[in-house]
């Protein structure tokens, strides 16, 4: 039998087999659950603090469990999606007013320091009560401006290592977009996290260079490089460390006045790389009404007491940040936040109290696959902080009041970071 006849025979045989088949008459049906099936409820307010500005919102986390009896007589609890219950079955109440509040909650009138108490209920089953402390609406802070210069490092197409797939240029429009998105996030125009606040800081693209000349493209300094930046000329490839070494040998050219500009180096790299950029090293002696900034160890002699170097006075930003992927926004604040003393929300360590020196940022050290995480206090919450790792899922829609205060303190009192203006 040749191959053609074999194929025809196989088709005819298959058709004959399936002609005797018909759709199963079994009545397939998804398991239905009701309020009576709920044996216990996990409930979290997502935060134990809430700013009473009418915008900041608690996002409640609810999990429903059903008891299943195993063949050996033991009983196990099985999580099931509460959304499978009939609409309106899950109810959330504020205990002090005995009002049903829904799955999110905001408040514009509660008094600072007062306590609200919430619980979830399905039928006769109630969750434990969780308490939330009210914070006052923060005052509007004086406006600050920061002039930003992006030093964009692009490999010369004549270099033997160049290929377009690995060295895609960074589009200027994406830089403009990244700045706008960041400003909206840190000024609380995007999200409604329970402790979100507006920094009232505008990062703007610098219009002039250090010589006072107008830039053709605001905030944009394109640097075409090749093998001249190698620390070891005979090295087969250009390494990340070569960039920092080369910049440190040419600080006058590549680090514009740190007291005037925020210097950001966009370098061909992935987001998992680091070049040893440092947190603020020194702070000025606290003035009247000020306290020491936690985590900044040194005391500066004056505003010029800082080291001008790639690690100490610039921001390293991988160019892949500007290519986040389909339907994802460009998010550049992680690196900039660190420059001004903010830590990643995943930088949990027992070595210091409140690992990021902010009491209102829920921190976690679990997996990074979901936007609901379990904090180090055991409570689940929706992750939405701009300092969440931008490689993983998060709303990244705001920064908290404590982060605002820390960031502004560093910007105003830590030499090498004191580059803000009032107009």
Secondary structure by P-SEA (a helix, b strand, c coil): ccaaaaaaaaaaaaaaaacccccccccccccccccccccbbbbbccccccccccccccbbbbbbbbbbbccccbbbbbbccccccccccbbbbccccccccccbbbbccccccbbbbbbcccccccccbbbbbbbcccccccbbbbbbbbbccccccccccccccccccccaaaaaaaaaaaaaaaaccccccccccccccccccccccccccccccccbbbbbbccccccccccccccaaaaaaaaaaccccccccccccbbbbbcccccccccccccccccccccccccccccccccccccccccccccccbbbbbccccccccccccccaaaaaaaaccccccccccccccccccccbbbbccccccccccccccbbbbbbccccccccccccccccaaaaaaaaaaacccccccccccc
